Amino acid sequence: MKLTINNKECDLYFGLNFIRELDKLYTVDFNGASFGAGLQSVMYYIEMRNPVVLLNLILCASKTSKVRPTHKEIESWLEEQDLELLFNDFLLSLETSPMTRPTILKMKNQTN
């Protein structure tokens, strides 16, 4: 997935590093142990149409990109976008990326 933010093209990667970054942001505590729940959490926030998740998705997916937008650049860019279209684009990317597809499809099947 590619986005142009602040006149800079940014590649977004939905691989293992992306999942690791999400797991740092979204954790679940169980019996004193903390577990990463990044993909599960972002799916919930996407369904709830929480725009903050879009910021986090871009930050995590651009972690290994040569061009990385800043937090402030992403916020400004998001305020000018069609958020519904972005939610759908990210969902499609998560459903089709080899590293995220199994988890996303399993979650979607459990809710249907």
ChimeraX attribute file (.defattr): number of C-alpha atoms within 10 A of each C-alpha:
attribute: neighborCount
match mode: 1-to-1
recipient: residues
	/A:1	13
	/A:2	10
	/A:3	14
	/A:4	11
	/A:5	18
	/A:6	13
	/A:7	7
	/A:8	11
	/A:9	15
	/A:10	20
	/A:11	19
	/A:12	22
	/A:13	21
	/A:14	22
	/A:15	15
	/A:16	13
	/A:17	16
	/A:18	23
	/A:19	20
	/A:20	15
	/A:21	18
	/A:22	23
	/A:23	19
	/A:24	13
	/A:25	13
	/A:26	16
	/A:27	16
	/A:28	13
	/A:29	10
	/A:30	8
	/A:31	5
	/A:32	7
	/A:33	8
	/A:34	11
	/A:35	13
	/A:36	18
	/A:37	18
	/A:38	20
	/A:39	21
	/A:40	16
	/A:41	17
	/A:42	20
	/A:43	18
	/A:44	13
	/A:45	16
	/A:46	19
	/A:47	11
	/A:48	11
	/A:49	15
	/A:50	14
	/A:51	17
	/A:52	13
	/A:53	18
	/A:54	21
	/A:55	18
	/A:56	17
	/A:57	21
	/A:58	22
	/A:59	21
	/A:60	23
	/A:61	24
	/A:62	23
	/A:63	17
	/A:64	15
	/A:65	15
	/A:66	10
	/A:67	14
	/A:68	20
	/A:69	22
	/A:70	13
	/A:71	13
	/A:72	10
	/A:73	13
	/A:74	18
	/A:75	16
	/A:76	13
	/A:77	15
	/A:78	17
	/A:79	10
	/A:80	8
	/A:81	10
	/A:82	9
	/A:83	15
	/A:84	11
	/A:85	10
	/A:86	16
	/A:87	20
	/A:88	13
	/A:89	13
	/A:90	18
	/A:91	16
	/A:92	12
	/A:93	17
	/A:94	21
	/A:95	17
	/A:96	15
	/A:97	15
	/A:98	13
	/A:99	16
	/A:100	18
	/A:101	16
	/A:102	13
	/A:103	15
	/A:104	18
	/A:105	13
	/A:106	10
	/A:107	15
	/A:108	11
	/A:109	9
	/A:110	7
	/A:111	6
	/A:112	5
